[in-house]
Every structure is written in C-alpha cells, then in structure tokens.
Amino acid sequence: MRLFVASAFEPGFAGNLKAIADYARANSGAGTVKWVEPGNFHITYAFLGELDKAGADAAVKGLTAGLEGVKAFRLSSGGLGVFPSSRHPSVLWVGIAEGAAELSETAAKLAEGLAAAGLIFESRFEPHVTIGRVKGRLPENFIRRVSDFAQAKKAASFLSSVELMESVPTSAGPEYRKIYSKSLCEN
C-alpha cells in the first residue's frame, strides 16, 4: 500500500481552494499545469511510501501516539506559493495563514510518533495545499496575479482530524482511500 498522513478540510474551505485553482487554470495557459482534483485537496504531514499490513499497523500506532492530546484548531488560507522556486516552479500551492504554527506543531508530533513506531519518512513539513503540478512555462506575472487573488479569497476551516490515507493509482489520476482517522481533542 502507498500510504501518507494527511488532513482534509470542511467543504467551504475546499470550495475556496477550487475557486483559486479555477482562477489559476484560467490564467495559466492550456496544458501548462496538471491540476489536483478538488476532492483530493489536503494537507500532507508525511509521505510513508509503500508499506505492507504490518507497516500500516505501525503507522496507525504512531499516528495515534503522536496525536495524543493534540487539540483541534482553526486555519485559514493564504497566498499562492511554488516549489522549488519562482524561476523554476514545479508545484503550485496555496499557503496556510492562520493555523500554520499549529500545523507545524502537529506535523512534528506526528513525526515523533511515526518514528517511534519504526517508520522512516521525509519529515520536512511546509504548511500548504498542492493545487497543481507545473508541466510547461507559466505566463509572466502569473504567480503574483494568482497570489493576489488567493489572498483576497481567504477562507477558514476547522481542522479536527488526521487520516492515514492510501494513494491508489488509476488512469484518471490518484484515488485516495481513508485507512484510519484520528479525531483531535475538542477545545
């Protein structure tokens, strides 16, 4: 199983991300970006890679232990960003404004729990939601225009759970299946 640890959003927040992606799509040029399906928008804390049943069980154990006592929190969207750089963008993402510190703290606690369960993964974390992967040259001022739009289109969501997800490749793109969900503590 190809597994990762993530959180999804409330429908209004996901709708806001879709509006930003639609605006970006309309301004990017045909075939320039492979867009993430709105139903697949999420925050990724850790990509675990290919794991068997024992590895998945260890991930559930590590996720549960790492999130012990972590409280649910509110987050809001920010501007558009890119990886690795604006000169050579390969990933388009919407940043997290409010709640970024809480997301980073949650990711650190998850990393501790997963590592204690014996899992090896990349633990570098940047609070963002990927909306597309760049395949060609973007128009001049694209990043600034879309970032301005994203900043003006802010939305909020309550983050109340973290999931262990399986990514299943299909001809239409990845399909994500929830393997396990851990609710965060009520405030």
Secondary structure per residue as TSV (DSSP state, phi and psi in degrees):
chain	resnum	aa	ss	phi	psi
A	1	M	-	360.0	137.1
A	2	R	E	-94.7	107.8
A	3	L	E	-115.9	151.7
A	4	F	E	-148.9	162.1
A	5	V	E	-111.2	129.5
A	6	A	E	-153.1	172.1
A	7	S	E	-131.4	141.6
A	8	A	-	-99.1	-176.3
A	9	F	-	-126.8	164.8
A	10	E	-	-65.9	153.0
A	11	P	H	-54.8	-39.3
A	12	G	H	-63.3	-39.1
A	13	F	H	-68.7	-43.5
A	14	A	H	-62.4	-37.1
A	15	G	H	-64.2	-37.1
A	16	N	H	-64.3	-44.1
A	17	L	H	-61.5	-39.0
A	18	K	H	-63.2	-42.4
A	19	A	H	-61.3	-40.3
A	20	I	H	-65.8	-45.1
A	21	A	H	-63.2	-39.5
A	22	D	H	-63.1	-42.6
A	23	Y	H	-62.8	-45.0
A	24	A	H	-62.0	-42.6
A	25	R	H	-59.9	-43.8
A	26	A	H	-66.9	-19.2
A	27	N	H	-111.9	3.5
A	28	S	H	-95.8	-22.0
A	29	G	-	95.1	141.4
A	30	A	T	-60.4	133.0
A	31	G	T	72.7	7.4
A	32	T	S	-79.9	-29.1
A	33	V	E	-134.4	139.8
A	34	K	E	-93.7	114.0
A	35	W	E	-86.8	142.7
A	36	V	-	-75.8	134.7
A	37	E	-	-64.2	135.3
A	38	P	G	-53.0	-33.5
A	39	G	G	-68.2	-12.1
A	40	N	G	-103.2	4.3
A	41	F	-	-64.4	132.4
A	42	H	-	-165.6	166.7
A	43	I	E	-96.5	126.6
A	44	T	E	-99.1	124.0
A	45	Y	E	-91.2	-39.9
A	46	A	E	-155.7	134.3
A	47	F	E	-98.4	119.6
A	48	L	E	-95.5	-18.4
A	49	G	E	79.6	-158.5
A	50	E	E	-75.2	120.4
A	51	L	-	-132.0	147.0
A	52	D	-	-86.1	-173.1
A	53	K	H	-59.4	-42.4
A	54	A	H	-63.2	-39.8
A	55	G	H	-65.1	-40.0
A	56	A	H	-64.1	-41.1
A	57	D	H	-62.8	-40.5
A	58	A	H	-63.8	-37.9
A	59	A	H	-64.2	-42.3
A	60	V	H	-61.2	-44.5
A	61	K	H	-61.5	-46.7
A	62	G	H	-66.6	-39.5
A	63	L	H	-63.7	-46.1
A	64	T	H	-62.6	-46.2
A	65	A	H	-66.8	-42.2
A	66	G	H	-65.2	-29.6
A	67	L	T	-94.2	3.9
A	68	E	T	-55.8	120.6
A	69	G	T	81.2	-2.0
A	70	V	-	-73.8	130.6
A	71	K	B	-93.0	147.9
A	72	A	-	-63.3	153.6
A	73	F	E	-152.4	167.1
A	74	R	E	-97.1	144.1
A	75	L	E	-136.0	160.1
A	76	S	E	-135.7	154.7
A	77	S	E	-77.3	156.7
A	78	G	E	-122.9	-147.1
A	79	G	E	-87.5	-178.0
A	80	L	E	-83.3	141.2
A	81	G	E	-134.4	171.8
A	82	V	E	-139.3	153.4
A	83	F	E	-118.9	146.4
A	84	P	E	-83.1	-24.2
A	85	S	-	-154.6	162.9
A	86	S	S	-68.8	-23.2
A	87	R	S	-76.2	-30.8
A	88	H	S	-134.8	64.2
A	89	P	E	-71.5	136.2
A	90	S	E	-121.5	-22.8
A	91	V	E	-130.7	131.7
A	92	L	E	-101.4	134.3
A	93	W	E	-144.4	157.0
A	94	V	E	-102.8	128.7
A	95	G	E	-80.6	169.8
A	96	I	E	-109.1	125.3
A	97	A	-	-89.1	-90.4
A	98	E	T	-66.5	134.9
A	99	G	T	96.5	-3.5
A	100	A	H	-62.4	-41.3
A	101	A	H	-65.1	-41.4
A	102	E	H	-65.3	-38.6
A	103	L	H	-63.6	-43.6
A	104	S	H	-63.8	-40.3
A	105	E	H	-65.5	-41.3
A	106	T	H	-62.3	-44.5
A	107	A	H	-61.5	-40.4
A	108	A	H	-65.0	-42.8
A	109	K	H	-66.2	-39.0
A	110	L	H	-62.6	-43.2
A	111	A	H	-59.2	-41.8
A	112	E	H	-62.6	-47.4
A	113	G	H	-63.8	-42.5
A	114	L	H	-68.2	-40.9
A	115	A	H	-64.4	-40.4
A	116	A	H	-64.0	-26.8
A	117	A	T	-84.5	3.2
A	118	G	T	90.2	13.5
A	119	L	-	-93.6	142.9
A	120	I	-	-111.4	130.5
A	121	F	-	-161.1	165.5
A	122	E	-	-77.5	122.6
A	123	S	-	-103.7	10.7
A	124	R	-	-71.0	126.8
A	125	F	-	-128.3	131.5
A	126	E	-	-130.4	118.1
A	127	P	-	-65.6	103.5
A	128	H	E	-158.7	165.7
A	129	V	E	-124.9	116.3
A	130	T	E	-69.2	130.5
A	131	I	E	-113.8	-15.7
A	132	G	E	-171.0	161.1
A	133	R	E	-119.5	123.7
A	134	V	E	-73.9	129.7
A	135	K	-	-114.3	-15.1
A	136	G	S	-146.6	-168.4
A	137	R	-	-80.4	128.1
A	138	L	-	-84.1	149.2
A	139	P	-	-61.8	156.4
A	140	E	T	-59.9	140.3
A	141	N	T	64.9	10.8
A	142	F	H	-58.3	-49.2
A	143	I	H	-63.1	-44.1
A	144	R	H	-63.7	-45.2
A	145	R	H	-62.1	-46.5
A	146	V	H	-70.3	-36.5
A	147	S	H	-63.7	-42.1
A	148	D	H	-60.1	-43.0
A	149	F	H	-62.8	-45.9
A	150	A	H	-62.1	-41.3
A	151	Q	H	-61.9	-38.5
A	152	A	H	-75.9	-18.2
A	153	K	T	-101.2	22.0
A	154	K	-	-48.9	144.2
A	155	A	-	-143.6	163.9
A	156	A	E	-125.5	157.6
A	157	S	E	-147.7	152.4
A	158	F	E	-96.4	124.8
A	159	L	E	-99.0	112.5
A	160	S	-	-122.3	1.0
A	161	S	E	-156.4	163.0
A	162	V	E	-130.7	137.4
A	163	E	E	-120.0	148.1
A	164	L	E	-93.1	120.6
A	165	M	E	-117.5	149.2
A	166	E	E	-108.6	134.0
A	167	S	E	-101.6	117.0
A	168	V	E	-110.2	116.1
A	169	P	-	-69.8	135.9
A	170	T	-	-132.8	168.1
A	171	S	T	-64.1	-24.2
A	172	A	T	-90.6	-0.3
A	173	G	S	119.0	178.2
A	174	P	-	-68.9	143.4
A	175	E	E	-112.7	130.4
A	176	Y	E	-102.8	132.2
A	177	R	E	-123.2	132.0
A	178	K	E	-77.0	125.4
A	179	I	E	-96.2	-39.4
A	180	Y	E	-156.3	145.5
A	181	S	E	-131.6	135.4
A	182	K	E	-118.8	117.9
A	183	S	E	-74.1	141.4
A	184	L	-	-85.2	158.9
A	185	C	B	-64.2	144.9
A	186	E	-	-70.5	147.1
A	187	N	-	-74.1	360.0
